[in-house]
């Protein structure tokens, strides 16, 4: 009897230990593993210092969050970004037991509210470069205080990457799981291309090399660090090595866009439909063809549309899911979490039945 009891106890201990091991393994996936299992993501780069903003992110069920590394804002340098990241890591998503937290970093534009902006600097205009001379022009979409740069200049790379307090070093120090690189399209922006041509620089190659430097720097300090590129889908043309330098790609406004600097809730914050198939410009078809190529290279594809009507929100999520993308719909201000969006299921009740039936089948996280 004692022997049988001992055997049963041993089996129970072994079984319990096995379950605990499995649970711990499930609880702590690596960032590289986790990104492949993301079902829902969100994107917020304004308003994180507002009361309740971080708590709303914690309570949400998004698996991956792209967020402003807020202390890089010179008016919010005392914001506890590292504390925010820790708290988010302690919360779960719909499909991950620990949220992935990704830092938004603009690698192709200088922003005049950042820690690095010096009072002696002179902003460029549409026709004249600024001071320092890596400040090339103004944002073509109308975002105030954003200035495309000659990103290959050593002074700019020191600010973004190599300096002791660089933007990316701050991100690493604060514990983010990766970076979400904006304005890669600087390599193809007319005024920047003109400067590159004058200096004998191949802007496309320089941007791909810059991203390679970023990857090498970050991976040397965190082997699981994620590199996510936003927009600039054509940069790979003639450069297959680009696919080896990113882990995922994100594309804005494949169905719906908004107007730059439009505050949350105001007209122009979304619902501007992108042309479906124009051969001479960007269109839903143009984006889809290229995003599908990234999927074929094994890259996770994130898309974000800007829409407010429940019909457009539903259409965007259905389109993304049907194509194998991880979709998110918000307003162009990116200053809070939207309410008409998965994984907040009750909000889907506002979506017309023809969309709700599809959404109910495709988007509801399993309990």
GIWO-V882297 format. One record per backbone hydrogen bond with DSSP energy under -0.5 kcal/mol. CO is the residue of the C=O (numbers start at 0). NH is the residue of the N-H. E is the energy in kcal/mol with one decimal. If there is no record, write none. Layout:
co;nh;e
CO;NH;E
CO;NH;E
This chain:
co;nh;e
0;4;-2.9
1;5;-2.8
2;6;-2.5
3;7;-2.5
4;8;-2.7
5;9;-2.6
6;10;-2.5
7;11;-2.6
8;12;-2.9
9;13;-2.9
10;14;-3.2
11;15;-2.9
12;16;-2.7
13;17;-2.7
14;18;-2.5
15;19;-2.6
16;20;-2.7
17;21;-2.5
18;22;-2.7
19;23;-2.8
20;24;-2.5
21;25;-2.3
22;26;-2.2
23;27;-1.5
25;28;-0.5
29;33;-3.2
30;34;-2.2
32;35;-0.8
33;36;-1.7
34;37;-0.8
39;62;-2.0
39;63;-1.5
41;65;-2.7
43;67;-1.2
46;49;-1.4
49;52;-2.0
51;55;-2.0
52;56;-1.6
53;57;-2.5
54;58;-2.5
55;59;-1.1
60;93;-1.9
62;99;-2.7
63;41;-2.0
64;66;-0.6
64;101;-3.3
65;43;-2.7
66;103;-2.7
67;69;-2.0
68;71;-2.6
69;72;-2.4
71;73;-0.5
71;114;-2.0
72;75;-2.5
75;78;-2.0
78;80;-1.9
79;83;-2.0
80;84;-2.4
81;85;-2.3
82;86;-2.3
83;87;-2.2
84;88;-2.4
85;89;-1.3
87;90;-1.6
87;98;-0.8
90;98;-2.2
95;92;-3.4
99;64;-2.6
99;101;-0.5
100;176;-3.2
100;177;-0.7
101;66;-3.1
102;179;-3.0
103;68;-0.6
104;106;-0.9
104;181;-2.4
107;148;-2.1
109;146;-2.6
110;113;-1.9
112;73;-2.5
113;116;-1.2
117;120;-1.9
120;122;-0.5
121;130;-2.3
127;124;-2.6
130;121;-2.4
131;134;-1.9
133;135;-0.8
133;149;-2.1
134;129;-2.7
138;141;-1.1
141;143;-0.7
142;145;-1.3
144;111;-2.2
145;138;-1.4
146;109;-3.0
147;135;-2.2
147;136;-1.2
148;150;-1.6
149;152;-2.0
152;156;-2.1
153;157;-2.2
154;158;-1.3
155;159;-2.5
156;160;-2.9
156;161;-2.1
157;162;-2.1
158;166;-2.0
159;167;-2.2
162;165;-1.8
165;169;-2.4
166;170;-1.6
167;171;-2.3
168;172;-2.7
169;173;-2.0
170;175;-1.7
171;174;-1.2
176;225;-2.4
177;102;-2.6
178;180;-0.6
178;227;-2.4
179;104;-2.4
179;181;-0.5
180;229;-2.4
181;106;-1.6
181;107;-0.7
182;185;-1.4
183;186;-1.8
184;187;-1.9
185;188;-1.2
188;191;-0.8
188;192;-2.7
189;193;-2.5
190;194;-1.7
191;195;-2.5
192;196;-2.7
193;197;-2.3
194;198;-1.7
195;200;-3.4
196;199;-1.2
200;202;-1.0
201;205;-2.5
202;206;-2.2
203;207;-2.2
204;208;-2.6
205;209;-2.3
206;210;-2.4
207;211;-1.8
208;212;-2.3
209;213;-2.4
210;214;-2.6
211;215;-2.5
212;216;-2.6
213;217;-2.5
214;218;-2.9
215;219;-1.6
216;220;-0.6
217;220;-1.1
217;221;-2.0
221;224;-2.0
225;178;-2.3
225;227;-0.6
226;246;-3.4
226;247;-1.3
227;180;-3.1
228;249;-3.0
229;183;-0.7
231;234;-1.6
232;235;-0.6
233;236;-2.0
235;238;-3.5
238;241;-1.9
239;242;-1.3
240;243;-1.0
241;244;-1.9
242;245;-0.6
246;299;-1.1
247;228;-2.1
248;301;-2.9
249;230;-3.5
250;303;-2.2
254;273;-2.9
255;305;-1.8
256;271;-2.3
258;261;-1.5
260;262;-0.5
262;265;-1.8
265;268;-1.8
267;258;-3.5
268;331;-2.2
270;272;-0.9
271;256;-2.7
274;283;-2.6
275;284;-2.1
276;278;-0.5
277;280;-0.9
282;286;-2.6
283;287;-2.6
284;288;-2.4
285;289;-1.4
286;290;-2.9
287;291;-2.5
288;292;-0.9
289;293;-1.7
290;294;-2.2
291;295;-2.0
292;296;-1.0
293;296;-0.6
293;298;-2.3
294;297;-2.0
299;248;-2.3
299;301;-0.5
300;325;-3.0
301;250;-2.0
302;327;-1.1
303;252;-1.9
304;306;-0.7
304;329;-2.3
305;270;-2.4
308;312;-2.6
309;313;-2.4
310;314;-2.3
311;315;-2.3
312;316;-2.2
313;317;-2.7
314;318;-2.4
315;319;-2.5
316;320;-2.5
317;321;-2.3
318;322;-1.2
319;322;-0.5
319;323;-0.5
319;324;-2.7
320;323;-1.1
324;326;-0.8
325;302;-2.2
326;40;-0.6
327;304;-2.2
329;306;-1.8
330;333;-2.0
333;44;-1.9
333;45;-1.3
338;340;-1.4
340;343;-1.7
342;344;-1.6
343;346;-1.1
343;347;-0.5
344;347;-2.0
345;348;-1.7
346;349;-1.7
347;350;-1.6
351;354;-1.4
351;355;-2.7
352;356;-2.4
353;357;-0.6
354;358;-3.2
355;359;-3.2
356;360;-1.3
357;361;-2.3
358;362;-3.0
358;363;-0.6
362;364;-0.6
